[in-house]
């Protein structure tokens, strides 16, 4: 029996060692990386700013007003709201503002985007920016996207960051977003890999995005951002992260919404692990970009790493209290992994979050770990419907840089 326990422990240890080593290397690379923006240009692209919106009546008008005020030449970007199940009064209010509204009955973000793209000509717009209903572009966002586009980048990810920190859960979710930016965007870029899309604050050359959304399975996929990532990999196109192009994004502010969101994310991740085995992926060159994306999809969500390490700490305590030999390798090796994981996160967290507010927010971490475990048991194979997380926050304050 002990042999089996030791063998399982060794397998888990090897997985944790490899994944945490990968994350630590990426985190250090991101810390050392300095983005050099391309030179400013007088050439200006025309943008379609798409906002897919499902039952977001409480927030979309405010977001539209903010988008229309963006400091890019008004004649060079059109705001297009893809209205799915919005109230007729909301639709009319948007049209009164001068917003183009495309009404759909899709109940899926990818289907909404597809429907809108079918109505856009490739000659009409150079670039398409995708925002969520709660997103607000900070000053110069489109200007910077245009700058990188004119320098030859066809897929761009803006720096999505929190616009609300009003609860402990929102504070922790904001930190999680910035860790993702550091590990899966900035750090990846530093090592010569493609940055991962965030799901919003993304800009693509129109022709490229339309070609991606002709791939039919994306229309049945609640994790459309991961599928976009796969399609870019198939085409050999790297997504570039723009650290200074800020897009404010509402963070979840309750345990219930956190749980729903993580269910959606875990379903999307596990679906795309299987995608690597599907026929359309077999012809992709098995180069470093391919291997890197596969490794990323095999990583645990961070909250589950914390759950695993909590279990390890409890087992270590039992080991020292009772003398039971439950570990292989020895407990010190496991605790070293925990320290390296904490170092990885410490490097990735921006200095502005080292505050008393964050210390207070950490008190909510045990409940979020429980929510993550509950989300794990709610994961549904082959889900077709989109799990909607409501957005309502409008009290925007610019985050400090």
C-alpha positions as CSV (number, residue, x, y, z in Angstrom):
1,X,0.0,0.0,0.0
2,X,2.8,2.4,0.9
3,X,4.4,1.7,-2.5
4,X,1.3,2.8,-4.3
5,X,1.1,6.0,-2.1
6,X,4.7,6.7,-2.8
7,X,4.3,6.2,-6.5
8,X,1.2,8.5,-6.7
9,X,3.1,11.1,-4.6
10,X,6.1,10.9,-7.0
11,X,3.9,11.5,-10.0
12,X,2.2,14.5,-8.4
13,X,5.5,15.9,-7.3
14,X,7.0,15.6,-10.8
15,X,3.9,17.4,-12.3
16,X,4.1,20.2,-9.7
17,X,7.8,20.5,-10.1
18,X,7.6,20.8,-13.9
19,X,4.6,23.2,-13.9
20,X,5.9,25.5,-11.1
21,X,9.4,25.6,-12.7
22,X,7.8,26.6,-16.0
23,X,5.7,29.4,-14.2
24,X,8.7,30.6,-12.3
25,X,10.9,30.9,-15.4
26,X,8.1,32.8,-17.2
27,X,7.5,35.1,-14.2
28,X,11.2,36.0,-14.0
29,X,11.3,36.6,-17.8
30,X,8.3,38.9,-17.5
31,X,10.0,40.9,-14.7
32,X,13.1,41.4,-16.8
33,X,11.3,42.3,-20.0
34,X,11.0,45.8,-21.3
35,X,8.5,46.5,-24.1
36,X,9.8,48.8,-26.8
37,X,6.9,50.2,-28.7
38,X,7.1,50.8,-32.4
39,X,7.6,54.4,-33.6
40,X,4.5,56.6,-33.9
41,X,3.0,56.8,-37.3
42,X,0.7,59.2,-39.2
43,X,-1.1,56.3,-40.8
44,X,-4.4,55.6,-39.1
45,X,-6.4,52.4,-39.4
46,X,-10.2,52.4,-39.3
47,X,-11.6,50.3,-36.5
48,X,-14.9,48.5,-35.9
49,X,-15.3,48.3,-32.1
50,X,-17.5,45.3,-31.4
51,X,-19.3,44.9,-28.1
52,X,-21.2,41.6,-27.8
53,X,-23.8,42.1,-25.2
54,X,-26.1,39.5,-23.5
55,X,-28.7,40.9,-21.1
56,X,-26.3,43.6,-20.0
57,X,-28.9,46.4,-19.9
58,X,-27.5,47.8,-16.7
59,X,-24.1,48.5,-18.0
60,X,-24.0,48.8,-21.8
61,X,-25.3,52.3,-22.2
62,X,-22.6,53.6,-19.8
63,X,-19.9,51.6,-21.7
64,X,-21.1,52.9,-25.0
65,X,-21.0,56.5,-23.9
66,X,-17.4,56.0,-22.6
67,X,-16.4,54.3,-25.9
68,X,-17.8,57.2,-28.0
69,X,-15.7,59.6,-26.0
70,X,-12.5,57.7,-26.8
71,X,-9.6,59.9,-28.1
72,X,-9.2,58.4,-31.5
73,X,-10.6,60.3,-34.5
74,X,-14.3,59.7,-34.4
75,X,-14.5,59.2,-38.2
76,X,-12.1,56.3,-37.9
77,X,-13.9,54.1,-35.5
78,X,-17.5,52.8,-35.4
79,X,-19.0,51.5,-32.2
80,X,-21.1,48.4,-32.9
81,X,-23.1,46.8,-30.1
82,X,-24.2,43.2,-30.8
83,X,-27.4,43.1,-28.8
84,X,-28.6,39.7,-27.6
85,X,-31.7,39.7,-25.4
86,X,-31.5,43.4,-24.6
87,X,-34.6,45.4,-23.8
88,X,-36.1,47.4,-26.6
89,X,-35.7,50.6,-24.6
90,X,-31.9,49.9,-24.2
91,X,-31.6,49.3,-27.9
92,X,-33.3,52.5,-28.7
93,X,-31.2,54.5,-26.3
94,X,-28.0,53.1,-27.9
95,X,-29.3,54.1,-31.3
96,X,-30.1,57.5,-30.1
97,X,-26.4,57.9,-29.1
98,X,-25.4,57.1,-32.6
99,X,-24.3,53.5,-31.9
100,X,-24.8,50.9,-34.6
101,X,-26.8,48.1,-33.0
102,X,-27.0,44.6,-34.5
103,X,-29.7,42.5,-32.8
104,X,-29.2,38.8,-32.6
105,X,-30.7,35.8,-30.7
106,X,-27.5,33.8,-30.2
107,X,-27.0,33.2,-26.4
108,X,-23.4,32.6,-27.2
109,X,-20.6,35.2,-27.5
110,X,-18.9,33.5,-30.4
111,X,-22.2,33.3,-32.4
112,X,-22.8,37.0,-31.7
113,X,-19.4,38.0,-33.0
114,X,-19.8,35.7,-36.0
115,X,-23.2,37.3,-36.9
116,X,-21.7,40.8,-36.7
117,X,-18.6,39.9,-38.8
118,X,-20.9,38.6,-41.5
119,X,-22.2,42.1,-41.9
120,X,-18.8,43.8,-42.0
121,X,-16.8,44.1,-45.2
122,X,-13.1,43.5,-45.1
123,X,-12.7,46.7,-47.1
124,X,-14.8,48.7,-44.6
125,X,-12.5,48.3,-41.6
126,X,-8.8,47.6,-41.2
127,X,-9.1,46.3,-37.6
128,X,-11.7,44.9,-35.3
129,X,-11.5,45.6,-31.5
130,X,-13.5,43.3,-29.3
131,X,-14.7,44.6,-25.9
132,X,-17.0,43.1,-23.3
133,X,-20.1,45.0,-22.3
134,X,-18.4,46.4,-19.2
135,X,-15.1,47.3,-20.8
136,X,-13.8,50.9,-21.0
137,X,-10.8,51.8,-23.2
138,X,-8.4,54.2,-21.5
139,X,-6.9,57.2,-23.4
140,X,-4.7,56.3,-26.4
141,X,-5.8,52.6,-26.4
142,X,-6.8,52.6,-30.1
143,X,-3.9,54.9,-31.0
144,X,-1.4,52.3,-29.5
145,X,-3.2,49.4,-31.2
146,X,-3.0,51.3,-34.5
147,X,0.7,51.9,-33.9
148,X,1.4,48.2,-33.5
149,X,-0.8,47.3,-36.4
150,X,1.0,49.6,-38.7
151,X,4.3,48.0,-37.5
152,X,3.0,44.7,-38.8
153,X,1.1,43.0,-35.9
154,X,-2.2,41.5,-36.9
155,X,-3.4,40.1,-33.5
156,X,-3.1,42.3,-30.5
157,X,-4.0,42.0,-26.8
158,X,-4.5,45.1,-24.8
159,X,-3.7,45.3,-21.1
160,X,-7.0,44.4,-19.4
161,X,-7.1,45.6,-15.8
162,X,-9.6,46.0,-13.0
163,X,-12.0,49.0,-12.9
164,X,-13.5,48.0,-9.5
165,X,-12.0,46.9,-6.2
166,X,-15.0,47.4,-4.0
167,X,-15.0,44.0,-2.4
168,X,-12.3,41.5,-1.2
169,X,-13.4,39.1,-4.0
170,X,-13.0,41.9,-6.6
171,X,-9.5,42.8,-5.2
172,X,-8.4,39.2,-5.5
173,X,-9.8,38.8,-8.9
174,X,-8.0,42.0,-10.0
175,X,-4.7,40.5,-8.7
176,X,-5.4,37.3,-10.6
177,X,-5.9,39.3,-13.8
178,X,-2.6,41.0,-13.4
179,X,-0.8,37.7,-12.6
180,X,-2.3,36.3,-15.9
181,X,-1.1,39.4,-17.7
182,X,2.4,38.9,-16.3
183,X,2.7,35.1,-16.8
184,X,0.7,34.5,-20.0
185,X,1.3,37.7,-21.9
186,X,4.3,39.7,-20.8
187,X,6.4,36.7,-19.8
188,X,5.5,34.7,-22.9
189,X,6.4,37.7,-25.1
190,X,9.7,38.0,-23.3
191,X,10.6,34.4,-24.2
192,X,9.5,34.8,-27.8
193,X,6.1,33.1,-27.5
194,X,2.7,34.3,-28.5
195,X,0.7,36.2,-25.8
196,X,-2.6,34.6,-24.7
197,X,-5.8,36.4,-25.6
198,X,-7.9,37.6,-22.6
199,X,-11.3,37.3,-24.2
200,X,-11.8,41.1,-24.5
201,X,-9.6,44.1,-25.3
202,X,-8.4,42.1,-28.3
203,X,-7.8,43.6,-31.7
204,X,-7.4,41.7,-35.0
205,X,-7.0,42.5,-38.7
206,X,-10.5,42.2,-40.1
207,X,-9.6,39.6,-42.7
208,X,-7.9,37.4,-40.1
209,X,-10.7,37.6,-37.6
210,X,-13.3,36.8,-40.2
211,X,-11.3,33.8,-41.3
212,X,-11.1,32.5,-37.7
213,X,-14.8,32.8,-37.3
214,X,-15.5,30.8,-40.4
215,X,-14.3,27.8,-38.4
216,X,-17.6,26.3,-37.5
217,X,-16.8,24.6,-34.1
218,X,-15.9,28.0,-32.6
219,X,-19.6,28.8,-32.8
220,X,-20.5,26.1,-30.4
221,X,-17.6,26.9,-28.0
222,X,-18.2,29.0,-24.8
223,X,-14.4,29.4,-24.6
224,X,-14.0,31.4,-27.8
225,X,-10.8,33.1,-26.6
226,X,-9.0,29.8,-26.3
227,X,-10.2,28.7,-29.7
228,X,-8.9,32.0,-31.1
229,X,-5.6,31.1,-29.5
230,X,-5.7,27.7,-31.2
231,X,-6.5,29.2,-34.6
232,X,-3.7,31.7,-34.3
233,X,-1.4,28.8,-33.5
234,X,-2.6,26.9,-36.6
235,X,-1.8,29.9,-38.8
236,X,1.6,30.6,-37.2
237,X,0.5,34.1,-36.0
238,X,1.7,35.4,-32.7
239,X,-0.5,37.6,-30.6
240,X,1.3,40.7,-29.3
241,X,0.6,42.1,-25.8
242,X,0.6,45.9,-25.5
243,X,1.3,46.7,-21.8
244,X,0.3,50.4,-22.1
245,X,-3.0,50.0,-24.0
246,X,-5.3,49.8,-21.0
247,X,-8.8,48.4,-21.0
248,X,-10.8,48.5,-17.8
249,X,-12.7,45.4,-17.0
250,X,-15.2,44.7,-14.2
251,X,-14.0,42.0,-11.8
252,X,-16.3,39.6,-10.1
253,X,-17.4,40.9,-6.7
254,X,-19.1,37.9,-5.1
255,X,-18.3,34.2,-4.4
256,X,-21.3,33.1,-6.4
257,X,-20.3,35.0,-9.6
258,X,-16.6,33.8,-9.1
259,X,-17.8,30.2,-9.0
260,X,-19.9,30.6,-12.2
261,X,-17.0,32.3,-14.0
262,X,-14.5,29.6,-13.0
263,X,-16.8,26.8,-14.2
264,X,-16.8,28.4,-17.6
265,X,-13.0,28.8,-17.6
266,X,-12.3,25.3,-16.5
267,X,-14.7,23.8,-19.1
268,X,-13.0,25.9,-21.8
269,X,-9.5,24.8,-20.7
270,X,-10.3,21.1,-20.5
271,X,-12.1,21.2,-23.9
272,X,-9.0,22.7,-25.5
273,X,-6.7,20.1,-24.0
274,X,-8.6,17.6,-26.0
275,X,-8.4,19.9,-29.1
276,X,-4.7,19.1,-29.4
277,X,-5.8,15.5,-30.2
278,X,-8.3,16.4,-32.9
279,X,-7.7,15.8,-36.6
280,X,-7.4,19.5,-37.6
281,X,-4.5,20.0,-35.2
282,X,-2.4,17.1,-36.5
283,X,-0.8,19.0,-39.3
284,X,0.5,21.8,-37.1
285,X,4.3,21.8,-36.9
286,X,5.4,20.5,-33.5
287,X,7.6,23.5,-32.8
288,X,8.3,25.4,-29.6
289,X,5.1,27.5,-30.0
290,X,3.0,24.3,-30.2
291,X,4.7,22.7,-27.2
292,X,4.4,25.9,-25.2
293,X,0.6,26.2,-25.8
294,X,0.2,22.5,-24.9
295,X,2.0,23.1,-21.6
296,X,-0.1,26.2,-20.8
297,X,-3.3,24.1,-21.3
298,X,-2.0,21.4,-19.0
299,X,-1.4,23.8,-16.1
300,X,-3.9,23.8,-13.2
301,X,-5.9,26.9,-12.5
302,X,-4.1,28.8,-9.8
303,X,-6.8,28.4,-7.2
304,X,-6.5,24.6,-7.6
305,X,-2.7,24.9,-7.0
306,X,-3.6,26.6,-3.7
307,X,-6.0,23.8,-2.9
308,X,-3.3,21.2,-3.6
309,X,-0.7,22.9,-1.5
310,X,-3.2,23.3,1.4
311,X,-3.7,19.6,1.3
312,X,0.1,19.1,1.3
313,X,0.5,21.4,4.3
314,X,-2.1,19.4,6.2
315,X,-0.4,16.1,5.3
316,X,2.9,17.5,6.4
317,X,1.4,18.5,9.7
318,X,0.0,15.0,10.1
319,X,3.4,13.5,9.2
320,X,5.2,15.5,11.9
321,X,2.5,15.0,14.6
322,X,2.1,11.3,14.1
323,X,5.3,10.1,12.5
324,X,3.4,8.4,9.7
325,X,5.4,8.1,6.5
326,X,3.0,9.6,4.0
327,X,5.5,11.3,1.7
328,X,7.8,10.6,-1.1
329,X,9.9,12.7,-1.7
330,X,10.4,14.0,1.9
331,X,8.2,16.9,3.2
332,X,11.0,19.5,2.7
333,X,10.8,18.9,-1.1
334,X,7.1,19.6,-1.2
335,X,7.4,22.7,1.0
336,X,10.1,24.0,-1.3
337,X,7.7,23.7,-4.2
338,X,5.2,25.8,-2.2
339,X,7.9,28.5,-1.7
340,X,8.7,28.5,-5.4
341,X,5.1,28.9,-6.3
342,X,4.6,31.8,-3.8
343,X,7.8,33.4,-5.3
344,X,6.3,33.1,-8.8
345,X,3.1,34.9,-7.7
346,X,5.0,37.5,-5.7
347,X,7.0,38.5,-8.8
348,X,3.9,38.6,-11.0
349,X,1.8,40.8,-8.7
350,X,2.2,44.5,-9.5
351,X,3.6,46.6,-6.7
352,X,0.4,48.7,-6.4
353,X,-1.3,45.6,-4.9
354,X,1.1,45.3,-2.0
355,X,-1.3,47.0,0.3
356,X,-3.4,46.6,3.5
357,X,-6.4,46.2,1.2
358,X,-4.8,43.1,-0.3
359,X,-3.9,41.7,3.2
360,X,-7.6,42.2,4.2
361,X,-8.7,40.6,0.9
362,X,-6.7,37.5,1.6
363,X,-9.2,36.7,4.4
364,X,-11.6,35.8,1.6
365,X,-9.1,33.3,0.0
366,X,-10.4,30.2,1.9
367,X,-14.0,30.8,0.7
368,X,-12.7,31.3,-2.9
369,X,-10.9,28.0,-2.7
370,X,-14.1,26.4,-1.6
371,X,-15.9,28.1,-4.5
372,X,-13.2,26.7,-6.8
373,X,-13.8,23.2,-5.6
374,X,-17.5,23.6,-6.0
375,X,-16.9,24.9,-9.6
376,X,-14.8,21.8,-10.2
377,X,-17.8,19.6,-9.5
378,X,-20.0,21.7,-11.7
379,X,-17.9,21.3,-14.8
380,X,-20.1,19.9,-17.6
381,X,-18.7,18.1,-20.6
382,X,-19.8,19.5,-24.0
383,X,-21.7,22.5,-22.6
384,X,-23.2,24.5,-25.5
385,X,-24.7,27.4,-23.6
386,X,-22.8,30.4,-22.4
387,X,-22.5,30.9,-18.6
388,X,-23.4,34.6,-18.2
389,X,-21.8,36.6,-15.4
390,X,-23.7,39.8,-14.7
391,X,-21.9,43.2,-15.0
392,X,-23.1,46.3,-13.2
393,X,-20.3,48.5,-12.0
394,X,-20.0,52.0,-13.4
395,X,-18.0,53.9,-10.7
396,X,-14.8,54.0,-12.7
397,X,-11.6,55.4,-11.3
398,X,-8.4,55.3,-13.3
399,X,-6.0,52.6,-11.8
400,X,-2.6,54.0,-10.7
401,X,0.3,53.1,-12.9
